[in-house]
Amino acid sequence: MASRRLLLVVMVVLGLCQIGTAQSPTYGVGRAPTAEEIRAWDISISPTGKELPPGRGTAKEGAQLYVQKGCAGCHGRTGWGGRAPVLISSKISKDGPPVPANGMAGMAHEPPPCLAPCVNDANAMAIHSPFATVIWDYINRGMPIGKEGTLTPNEVYALTAFILYKNEVIKEGDVLDELSLPKVKMPNAAGFALPPEEWKHGRPRLQNYP
């Protein structure tokens, strides 16, 4: 008797599953990505830089690209003062406006309006990021706006070198490539929670202590 009741329960459950499956909508859209598409989307660069492609670039090359690729249109001619995030701290930039007659520190100019989340002198990427690879990764995946992914590795290395040089992180003649970039000592390297050797794929991006 008990076995019959168990059999009945199993049959009812299977029947309900079949009904549910039959009633599930089928939209006929979407497809599985190809291996090539997955490779194209797998562009994250870790602090160790092991995913960096071959290439090279210098600050002088990056300065030319900054103009040619229209970076100044959003970020400002000197890397600050535009509506887009500050790239070069105006407190460091030698191309900024003159210091006022009163000589008050921090009063050389009014801070420009910026989009939210606002990236200004206090948290410019080259000053705030713990790893130089963060800059390479951001430029590679998101710039130029509207033409993302069109920059070559050499161009990304050069633009990264330009931004780091202008923020006085590296020297003008330093060559950045897949080996030297991860070794760049960033000003805020000690200000983040985890050192690079503790970061692993699948973990959230590092967050700064408040």
Secondary structure, 3 states (H helix, E strand, C coil): CHHHHHHHHHHHHHHHHHHHHHHCCCCCCCCCCCHHHHHHHCCCCCCCCCCCCCCEECHHHHHHHHHHCCHHHHHCCCCCCCCCCCCCCCCCCCCCCCCCCCCCCCCCCCCCCCCCCCCCHHHCHHHHCCCHHHHHHHHHHHCCCCCCCCCCHHHHHHHHHHHHHHCCCCCCCCCEECCCHHHCCCCCHHHECCCHHHCCCCCCCCCECC
